[in-house]
Amino acid sequence: MADLGEWHCEKRPFAKNESFARDNENVQETGCLSIIVLGASGDLAKKKTFPALFNLYRQGFLQSNEVYIFGYARTKISDDELRDRIRGYLPHGKDGTEDVSNFLQLIKYVSGSYDDPKGFKALDKAISEHEISKHSMEGLSRRLFYLALPPSVYPQVCKMIKNYSMNKSDLGGWTRIVVEKPFGRDLASAEELSSQIGELFEEPQIYRIDHYLGKELVQNLLVLRFANRFFLPLWNRDNIANVQIVFREDFGTEGRGGYFDQYGIIRDIIQNHLLQVLCLVAMEKPVSLKPEHIRDEKVKVLQSVLPIKDEEVVLGQYEGYKDDPTVPDNSNTPTFATAILHIHNERWEGVPFILKAGKALNSRKAEIRVQFKDVPGDIFKCQKQGRNEFVIRLQPSEAIYMKLTVKQPGLEMSTAQSELDLSYRQRYQGVVIPEAYERLILDTIKGDQQHFVRRDELKAAWEIFTPLLHRIDNGELKSLPYKPGSRGPAEADQLLERAGYVQTHGYIWIPPTLS
């Protein structure tokens, strides 16, 4: 693996139609690959897992002579019934009907309970029969278990996998498990869950998936920061006034109110997705691109975050949220939150990191906004127009742009805010940006844990937010009402102003058109 000094000029694509056996440098992988989707009849599997697997298949990353996919769930249906349920969720375009049909033939279904040895023995039998049919030697085969299930059943399912469905011996093959968030509700429950799974599997076998780490623009963060010379001297407290990491949705819970009310916006979005992005924005340059070196630096950031102060938090709940019959009438669960984090280290001392997420707001977007300090000795008197900002738009309309001050065309010396813009749809026409789940499943098969959450990283993240969450759960912090379609509670904008964020008035970034 190249070190960071070589990385900017090294091109390492995972070639289409290339076997996984040839890509992995550390393991001789010659056995067949079985992907087992537990919870195969559920929404997550239908909407995310199977479409991601199909896209990998269609692009040649999953070979029909190497891979077979097993669905496992309690629902008693046939192979064809599961295929029919999945079919409508697979993107096939104009000429993809044959691809869909061929992919669906790679799927076999096994029905069973999640705590019943009989079901997992039947699953193991089906997998073993396939491995034998592919002349895969015992111990060489690879088994990837994707738990598209509620976290409450993770321990019992992992126990069943460990006792009845593992790759039988270690001759270069492996067994890996992928678990979805939420990883607990607080520090204690997360540690309990980690301990239960950790008793059954080694840490290198466990892939805690946070799909935000698979997003194209999130993955670009390390390249932007460490492969571009002009960012290196600017990326610190001497030049940066504040950092915002924002997630906004223009719709509410929409039928998921009962589920959402158990967690709230902080557990659902901020403690995991936005905090992971913060780590990549704030971390020091790792020793190399090895996953453990990158994750070491992320953990250091989390361990440097100071306790969150109540006066630096604003919670909100949109009007109408409690109209959902599955939501308690006295719910204090926030559907909006703004929290300011401070990183106590040499690079970031005094720089507020503003994490903001909300539902039923006036727009849908996710972005990182790095705001620079005012220019000292401003001879153009243009500070009122706004500060320089470096913006990474994660979704929608993926883009990277720099807001800067320029001279207005004309005879007068007047200034205006403009941008240097890299809009992905315009710059990379015809290039399909992969879904996060595609990339992360591919990484799991390759054994690359860089974009997955390590146990000590998970613990450090919960240590930051657990005290705040307990105060919210106990009713010590109240959610303020806000109107759907608004920016959220007005108090949130006031908090940003106190933190030193300067809003630009009269400037709107407009994605370039392709015409």
C-alpha positions in Angstrom: 0.0 0.0 0.0 1.4 3.4 -0.9 2.1 5.9 1.7 0.5 9.4 1.7 3.5 10.9 -0.1 2.9 8.7 -3.1 -0.9 8.6 -2.9 -1.7 11.6 -5.0 -0.2 10.2 -8.1 -1.1 6.5 -7.7 -4.2 5.2 -9.5 -5.6 2.1 -7.9 -9.0 1.3 -9.4 -10.7 -2.0 -8.7 -11.0 -3.2 -12.2 -14.2 -4.3 -13.7 -14.5 -8.1 -13.9 -11.5 -8.5 -11.7 -11.7 -11.4 -9.2 -11.7 -10.6 -5.5 -9.0 -13.3 -5.2 -6.6 -11.2 -7.2 -7.4 -7.9 -5.5 -6.7 -8.9 -1.9 -3.0 -8.7 -1.3 -3.0 -10.4 2.1 -5.2 -13.5 1.7 -5.1 -16.2 -1.0 -8.8 -16.3 -1.8 -9.7 -19.1 -4.1 -12.9 -20.4 -2.5 -16.3 -19.3 -3.5 -18.1 -16.3 -1.9 -21.4 -16.7 -0.2 -23.3 -13.5 0.8 -26.0 -14.1 3.4 -28.6 -11.4 3.9 -30.4 -11.9 7.2 -33.7 -10.1 7.3 -34.0 -10.7 3.6 -37.8 -10.0 3.5 -37.5 -6.6 5.3 -37.4 -3.1 3.9 -33.7 -2.4 4.4 -32.7 -5.6 2.5 -35.1 -4.8 -0.4 -34.4 -1.1 -0.7 -30.6 -1.0 0.0 -28.8 -4.3 0.4 -30.1 -6.2 -2.6 -30.0 -3.2 -5.0 -26.3 -2.6 -3.9 -25.5 -6.2 -4.6 -27.2 -6.0 -8.0 -25.2 -2.9 -8.9 -21.9 -4.7 -8.0 -23.0 -7.6 -10.0 -24.0 -5.5 -13.0 -20.6 -3.7 -12.9 -18.7 -6.9 -12.8 -17.5 -6.8 -9.2 -19.6 -9.9 -8.3 -19.0 -12.7 -10.7 -21.7 -15.3 -11.2 -19.2 -18.1 -11.1 -17.8 -16.9 -7.8 -20.7 -15.6 -5.8 -24.1 -16.9 -4.5 -26.5 -15.0 -2.4 -28.7 -16.4 0.4 -31.7 -14.7 1.9 -32.7 -15.7 5.4 -35.8 -14.5 7.3 -38.7 -15.8 9.3 -41.2 -15.3 6.5 -42.2 -18.6 4.9 -41.8 -18.0 1.1 -40.2 -19.7 -1.8 -37.1 -18.6 -3.7 -39.2 -17.2 -6.5 -41.4 -15.3 -4.1 -38.4 -13.6 -2.6 -37.0 -12.8 -6.1 -40.4 -11.3 -7.1 -40.3 -9.1 -4.0 -36.8 -7.8 -4.8 -37.3 -7.4 -8.5 -39.1 -4.1 -8.4 -36.3 -2.4 -6.3 -33.5 -3.3 -8.8 -32.6 -0.4 -11.2 -32.5 -2.0 -14.6 -32.8 0.9 -17.1 -33.7 0.2 -20.7 -31.6 -2.8 -21.4 -31.1 -4.3 -18.0 -33.9 -6.9 -17.8 -31.6 -9.7 -18.6 -29.1 -8.6 -15.9 -31.9 -8.5 -13.4 -33.0 -12.0 -14.3 -29.5 -13.4 -14.2 -28.9 -11.8 -10.8 -32.1 -13.0 -9.3 -31.1 -16.6 -10.2 -28.1 -16.2 -7.9 -30.5 -15.8 -4.9 -31.7 -18.7 -2.7 -34.0 -18.4 0.2 -33.9 -20.2 3.6 -36.7 -19.7 6.2 -36.0 -19.9 9.9 -36.1 -18.1 13.2 -33.3 -15.9 14.5 -32.8 -17.9 17.7 -33.4 -21.4 16.3 -30.5 -23.7 15.7 -32.6 -25.7 13.2 -32.9 -22.7 10.9 -29.2 -21.9 10.9 -28.3 -25.5 10.4 -30.5 -25.5 7.3 -28.8 -22.3 6.2 -25.3 -23.9 6.7 -26.4 -26.9 4.8 -27.6 -24.8 1.8 -24.3 -22.8 1.8 -22.2 -25.9 2.1 -24.0 -27.6 -0.8 -23.3 -24.6 -3.0 -19.6 -24.5 -1.9 -19.3 -28.2 -2.7 -20.9 -27.7 -6.1 -18.3 -25.0 -6.8 -15.5 -27.4 -5.8 -14.5 -25.0 -3.0 -12.3 -26.8 -0.5 -13.4 -26.7 3.1 -11.9 -23.7 4.9 -11.2 -21.8 1.7 -14.7 -20.5 1.3 -15.8 -16.9 2.2 -19.0 -16.2 4.1 -20.3 -12.7 4.5 -23.3 -12.3 6.8 -25.2 -9.0 6.4 -27.5 -8.4 9.3 -30.3 -6.3 7.9 -32.0 -6.6 11.2 -32.9 -4.6 14.4 -29.9 -4.4 16.7 -31.9 -6.1 19.5 -31.5 -9.5 17.7 -27.8 -9.0 16.9 -26.4 -11.0 19.9 -28.7 -14.1 19.3 -28.1 -14.1 15.6 -24.4 -13.8 16.0 -24.5 -16.7 18.4 -26.4 -18.8 15.9 -23.9 -17.9 13.1 -20.9 -18.7 15.4 -22.3 -22.1 16.5 -23.9 -23.3 13.2 -23.0 -21.4 10.1 -19.3 -20.5 10.2 -16.7 -21.3 7.5 -15.5 -24.5 9.0 -11.7 -24.0 9.2 -9.1 -21.3 8.4 -7.2 -22.2 5.2 -7.4 -18.7 3.8 -11.2 -18.3 3.8 -13.2 -16.2 6.3 -16.4 -15.4 8.0 -17.4 -11.7 8.4 -20.5 -10.0 9.7 -21.9 -6.6 8.8 -24.0 -4.9 11.4 -26.2 -1.8 10.8 -26.6 1.2 13.2 -28.0 2.1 15.7 -25.2 0.5 17.8 -27.0 0.9 21.1 -28.9 3.9 22.6 -26.1 5.2 24.9 -22.6 4.3 26.1 -23.8 1.4 28.4 -26.0 -0.3 25.8 -23.4 0.1 23.1 -20.7 -1.4 25.3 -23.0 -4.3 26.2 -23.8 -4.9 22.5 -20.1 -4.7 21.6 -19.2 -7.1 24.4 -21.8 -9.6 23.4 -20.7 -9.6 19.7 -17.0 -9.4 20.7 -17.2 -12.6 22.7 -18.2 -14.4 19.5 -16.1 -12.7 16.8 -12.8 -11.0 16.6 -12.7 -7.3 15.8 -11.3 -7.8 12.2 -14.4 -10.0 11.5 -16.9 -7.2 12.5 -17.9 -4.5 10.1 -20.1 -1.8 11.7 -21.6 0.0 8.7 -22.2 3.7 8.7 -23.3 4.4 5.1 -22.2 8.1 5.4 -18.6 6.9 5.3 -19.3 5.3 1.9 -20.5 8.6 0.3 -18.3 9.8 -2.6 -17.7 13.3 -1.2 -17.0 12.0 2.3 -14.4 9.6 0.8 -12.9 12.6 -1.0 -12.1 14.4 2.3 -8.8 12.7 2.9 -7.6 13.4 -0.7 -8.7 17.1 -0.5 -7.0 17.7 2.8 -3.8 15.8 2.4 -3.1 15.8 -1.4 -3.4 19.5 -1.9 -0.7 21.8 -0.7 -2.7 25.0 -0.4 -5.0 23.5 2.3 -2.2 22.3 4.6 -1.3 25.7 6.1 -4.9 27.0 6.2 -6.5 24.0 8.0 -6.2 25.2 11.6 -7.5 27.6 14.3 -5.3 30.5 12.9 -7.4 30.7 9.7 -10.7 28.8 10.3 -13.5 30.6 12.3 -15.9 27.7 12.5 -17.0 24.4 10.8 -20.6 23.5 10.2 -21.7 19.9 9.3 -25.3 20.0 8.3 -28.0 17.4 7.5 -31.4 18.7 6.5 -34.5 16.9 5.3 -37.6 18.6 3.9 -40.0 15.8 5.1 -41.0 14.5 8.5 -41.0 11.0 10.0 -43.7 9.8 7.4 -45.0 6.7 9.1 -41.8 6.0 11.0 -42.8 8.1 14.0 -43.0 5.2 16.5 -39.5 4.0 15.5 -38.0 7.5 15.3 -39.4 8.5 18.7 -37.3 5.8 20.4 -34.1 7.4 19.1 -34.5 11.1 18.0 -32.4 13.1 15.7 -29.2 13.0 17.7 -29.0 9.2 17.9 -30.3 8.8 14.4 -28.0 11.3 12.6 -25.6 13.4 14.7 -23.9 10.9 17.0 -22.9 8.6 14.1 -23.1 10.2 10.6 -22.2 13.8 11.4 -19.6 12.8 14.0 -17.9 10.5 11.6 -17.6 13.4 9.1 -16.3 15.6 11.9 -13.5 13.1 12.5 -12.4 13.3 8.8 -12.5 17.1 8.8 -10.5 17.4 12.0 -8.1 14.5 12.1 -4.3 14.7 11.7 -2.6 13.2 8.7 -2.3 9.4 9.3 1.0 7.5 9.0 -0.3 5.7 6.0 -3.6 4.8 4.3 -3.8 1.5 6.2 -7.3 1.3 7.8 -6.0 1.1 11.3 -3.8 4.2 10.9 -6.7 6.2 9.7 -9.0 4.9 12.4 -6.3 5.7 15.0 -6.4 9.4 14.1 -10.2 9.4 14.1 -10.2 8.1 17.7 -7.8 10.8 18.8 -10.2 13.4 17.6 -13.1 11.9 19.5 -11.1 11.6 22.6 -10.2 15.3 22.4 -13.8 16.6 22.3 -14.8 18.5 25.4 -18.1 17.8 27.2 -21.1 19.4 25.5 -22.6 22.4 27.4 -26.3 22.7 27.6 -26.2 26.3 26.6 -24.5 25.2 23.3 -27.4 23.0 22.3 -30.8 23.8 20.8 -33.4 21.1 20.4 -36.6 21.3 18.3 -39.7 19.3 17.4 -41.7 20.2 14.4 -45.4 21.1 14.9 -47.5 18.1 13.9 -44.9 15.4 14.9 -47.1 14.2 17.7 -50.1 13.9 15.4 -48.7 10.5 14.4 -50.7 8.0 16.5 -47.5 6.0 17.1 -45.9 9.0 18.9 -46.7 9.6 22.6 -48.6 12.8 23.2 -46.0 13.9 25.7 -43.0 13.2 23.5 -39.9 15.4 24.0 -38.0 13.6 21.3 -36.1 16.2 19.2 -36.6 16.1 15.4 -34.1 19.0 15.2 -30.8 19.6 17.0 -27.9 22.0 16.8 -24.9 21.2 19.0 -21.5 22.9 19.2 -18.5 20.7 19.9 -15.0 21.9 20.8 -11.9 19.9 20.1 -9.2 20.5 22.8 -6.0 20.1 20.8 -3.3 22.3 19.2 -4.9 22.5 15.8 -8.5 23.3 16.8 -8.5 25.0 20.1 -11.2 27.7 20.1 -12.9 26.6 16.8 -16.5 25.7 17.2 -17.7 22.6 15.2 -21.4 23.1 14.7 -23.4 19.9 14.1 -26.9 20.5 12.9 -29.6 18.0 11.7 -33.3 18.3 11.3 -36.5 16.9 9.7 -39.4 18.9 8.1 -37.1 21.8 7.3 -37.2 24.2 4.3 -34.6 22.2 2.2 -33.0 18.9 1.7 -29.2 18.8 1.8 -26.1 17.5 3.6 -22.9 19.5 3.5 -19.7 20.5 5.2 -19.1 24.3 5.5 -15.7 25.5 6.6 -15.8 29.3 7.2 -12.6 31.2 7.3 -11.8 34.2 9.4 -12.1 37.8 8.1 -9.3 39.2 6.0 -7.2 41.5 8.3 -7.0 45.1 7.1 -9.8 44.8 4.6 -9.1 47.7 2.2 -12.1 46.8 0.0 -14.7 47.1 2.9 -16.3 43.9 1.7 -16.6 42.0 4.9 -20.4 42.6 5.0 -20.7 40.5 1.9 -19.6 37.4 3.7 -16.5 35.4 4.5 -14.5 32.9 2.4 -16.1 29.5 2.8 -15.0 26.0 1.6 -18.2 23.9 1.0 -18.5 20.2 0.3 -22.0 19.3 -0.8 -22.6 15.7 0.1 -26.2 15.5 -1.3 -28.0 16.3 -3.5 -26.1 17.7 -6.4 -22.7 16.6 -5.2 -20.2 19.4 -5.4 -17.1 21.1 -3.9 -16.9 24.9 -4.1 -15.1 27.8 -2.6 -16.9 31.0 -1.8 -14.6 34.0 -2.4 -14.8 37.7 -3.1 -14.1 38.9 -6.6 -14.4 42.2 -8.5 -17.7 42.8 -10.2 -17.3 43.3 -14.0 -17.6 46.9 -14.9 -15.9 50.3 -14.6 -16.5 50.7 -10.8 -14.4 49.0 -8.1 -17.1 46.9 -6.5 -16.9 43.4 -5.1 -19.2 40.4 -4.9 -19.3 36.9 -3.7 -18.7 34.2 -6.3 -17.3 30.7 -6.3 -14.8 28.3 -7.7 -16.9 25.3 -8.4 -16.4 21.6 -9.0 -19.9 20.2 -9.6 -19.8 16.5 -10.1 -22.6 16.2 -12.6 -21.0 18.7 -14.9 -17.3 17.7 -14.5 -17.9 14.0 -14.5 -20.6 13.5 -17.1 -21.5 9.9 -17.8 -19.7 8.7 -14.6 -22.0 6.9 -12.2 -21.4 7.9 -8.6 -21.8 4.6 -6.6 -24.2 4.3 -3.8 -22.6 4.2 -0.4 -23.8 0.6 0.3 -22.2 -0.6 -2.9 -18.8 0.7 -1.9 -19.1 -0.6 1.7 -20.2 -4.1 0.8 -17.3 -4.2 -1.7 -14.9 -3.1 1.1 -16.2 -5.8 3.3 -15.5 -8.5 0.7 -12.0 -7.1 0.2 -11.4 -7.0 3.9 -10.8 -3.2 4.0 -12.1 -1.7 7.3 -11.1 1.9 6.7 -14.7 3.1 6.3 -16.2 1.1 9.2 -16.5 2.0 12.8 -14.0 0.4 15.2 -15.1 -0.6 18.7 -13.0 2.0 20.6 -14.2 4.6 18.1 -17.8 3.7 18.8 -17.2 4.0 22.6 -15.5 7.4 22.3 -18.5 8.7 20.2 -21.0 7.5 22.7 -19.0 9.1 25.6 -19.4 12.5 23.9 -23.2 12.3 23.6 -24.5 10.0 26.3 -24.6 12.7 29.1 -26.5 15.0 26.8 -28.9 12.3 25.7 -29.6 11.3 29.3 -30.5 14.9 30.2 -32.9 15.0 27.2 -34.4 11.6 28.1 -34.9 12.9 31.7 -36.7 16.0 30.5 -34.0 18.4 31.6 -33.6 19.8 28.1 -36.8 20.6 26.2 -37.5 20.5 22.4 -38.7 23.9 21.1 -41.6 23.8 18.5 -40.9 24.9 15.0 -43.1 25.1 11.9 -42.6 22.5 9.1 -40.8 24.1 6.1 -38.9 26.5 8.3 -35.2 26.7 9.1 -35.9 25.2 12.5 -36.2 27.1 15.9 -35.0 30.7 15.7 -32.9 30.0 18.8 -30.6 27.7 16.6 -29.7 30.7 14.3 -29.0 32.8 17.4 -26.7 30.0 18.8 -24.8 30.0 15.5 -24.4 33.8 15.7 -23.0 33.5 19.2 -20.6 30.8 18.0 -19.2 33.3 15.5 -20.8 32.0 12.3 -21.4 34.9 9.8 -24.3 34.2 7.4 -23.9 35.5 3.8 -27.0 37.4 2.8 -27.9 37.8 -0.9 -25.8 34.9 -2.2 -27.2 31.5 -3.2 -25.1 28.8 -4.8 -26.8 27.4 -7.9 -25.5 24.1 -9.3 -24.3 24.6 -13.0 -26.5 23.1 -15.7 -25.3 20.7 -18.3 -26.5 22.8 -21.3 
